[in-house]
Amino acid sequence: MRTRIGREELLKLARQAVLDALEERGAKPPDDFGPTSRLFGRGAPLDSLGLVSVVTEIEERLEEEKGLTVVLADERAMSRRASPFRTLDSLVDYLEECLGNGTDA
């Protein structure tokens, strides 16, 4: 039986991973940082290395804390017209998709 994780818990996990990645780089999130804030790209708080840190952190936390294996930076994510990593909301949408599709993603 798969462990189910609610949207709020995934949002909290993703938000903390972003905050940790920014802190590692000595950066601060925007004052209005929330679910619709841009994560990656022009004018966003994360560069490519920061995004890799966030993705890795989320994958590791899900494995360690929930026993769930998920791969977020795969062909499916990279081939999309709109990146699943553009905002916290889109990242959580993608996490829900990966975790709810009946496989280990």
C-alpha positions as a printed NumPy array, in Angstrom:
array([[  0.   ,   0.   ,   0.   ],
       [  1.348,   3.393,  -1.012],
       [  1.708,   6.205,   1.451],
       [ -0.558,   9.113,   0.548],
       [  0.654,  12.644,   1.036],
       [ -1.745,  15.552,   0.986],
       [ -1.24 ,  18.678,  -1.072],
       [ -0.554,  20.869,   1.954],
       [  2.201,  18.529,   3.144],
       [  3.757,  18.479,  -0.338],
       [  3.556,  22.266,  -0.529],
       [  5.254,  22.574,   2.859],
       [  7.981,  20.121,   1.814],
       [  8.607,  21.887,  -1.516],
       [  8.588,  25.338,   0.091],
       [ 11.119,  24.261,   2.704],
       [ 13.361,  22.7  ,   0.051],
       [ 13.359,  26.023,  -1.839],
       [ 14.084,  28.016,   1.312],
       [ 16.942,  25.644,   2.208],
       [ 18.446,  25.946,  -1.29 ],
       [ 18.295,  29.739,  -1.111],
       [ 19.84 ,  29.776,   2.353],
       [ 22.708,  27.552,   1.151],
       [ 23.511,  30.225,  -1.429],
       [ 23.133,  33.144,   0.951],
       [ 20.01 ,  34.33 ,  -0.868],
       [ 16.665,  35.332,   0.534],
       [ 13.252,  34.576,  -0.922],
       [ 11.125,  37.441,  -2.2  ],
       [  8.966,  39.089,   0.457],
       [  5.831,  37.808,  -1.269],
       [  7.163,  34.236,  -1.655],
       [  4.207,  31.863,  -1.952],
       [  2.616,  29.124,  -4.054],
       [  2.401,  31.237,  -7.215],
       [  5.891,  32.734,  -6.946],
       [  8.289,  31.947,  -9.789],
       [ 10.981,  29.489,  -8.751],
       [ 13.204,  29.232, -11.785],
       [ 13.967,  31.4  , -14.78 ],
       [ 14.499,  35.077, -15.41 ],
       [ 13.884,  37.109, -12.258],
       [ 13.263,  34.005, -10.129],
       [ 15.178,  33.222,  -6.925],
       [ 16.682,  29.908,  -8.126],
       [ 19.391,  29.382, -10.695],
       [ 19.969,  25.982, -12.316],
       [ 22.11 ,  24.704,  -9.425],
       [ 19.519,  25.881,  -6.931],
       [ 16.806,  24.052,  -8.837],
       [ 18.889,  20.86 ,  -8.824],
       [ 19.282,  21.233,  -5.046],
       [ 15.523,  21.635,  -4.599],
       [ 14.669,  18.625,  -6.758],
       [ 17.278,  16.452,  -5.03 ],
       [ 16.142,  17.556,  -1.582],
       [ 12.497,  16.76 ,  -2.322],
       [ 13.371,  13.338,  -3.734],
       [ 15.565,  12.531,  -0.703],
       [ 13.022,  13.719,   1.863],
       [ 10.228,  11.698,   0.265],
       [ 12.456,   8.616,   0.285],
       [ 13.715,   9.058,   3.854],
       [ 10.54 ,  10.306,   5.525],
       [  7.826,   8.525,   3.537],
       [  9.578,   5.591,   1.869],
       [  8.527,   6.91 ,  -1.542],
       [ 10.793,   6.899,  -4.568],
       [ 10.17 ,   9.619,  -7.105],
       [ 12.307,  11.031,  -9.916],
       [ 11.305,  14.589, -10.731],
       [ 13.893,  15.622, -13.321],
       [ 13.141,  13.065, -16.001],
       [ 12.141,  12.987, -19.657],
       [  8.503,  13.551, -18.739],
       [  9.309,  16.78 , -16.881],
       [ 11.792,  18.077, -19.424],
       [  9.601,  17.472, -22.461],
       [  6.686,  19.586, -21.231],
       [  5.862,  22.861, -22.879],
       [  5.405,  24.49 , -19.46 ],
       [  8.041,  23.496, -16.909],
       [  6.693,  21.84 , -13.765],
       [  9.385,  23.764, -11.883],
       [  8.184,  27.287, -12.678],
       [  6.221,  27.887,  -9.41 ],
       [  5.61 ,  26.111,  -6.111],
       [  2.08 ,  25.305,  -7.256],
       [  3.249,  23.774, -10.538],
       [  5.923,  21.787,  -8.685],
       [  3.346,  20.423,  -6.232],
       [  0.995,  19.605,  -9.133],
       [  3.811,  17.608, -10.698],
       [  4.645,  15.911,  -7.395],
       [  1.   ,  14.866,  -7.027],
       [  1.035,  13.519, -10.575],
       [  4.214,  11.537,  -9.971],
       [  3.068,  10.156,  -6.633],
       [ -0.493,   9.411,  -7.692],
       [  0.055,   7.666, -10.982],
       [  0.232,   4.149,  -9.522],
       [  3.976,   3.704,  -9.978],
       [  7.054,   4.74 ,  -8.081],
       [  7.428,   7.472, -10.722]])
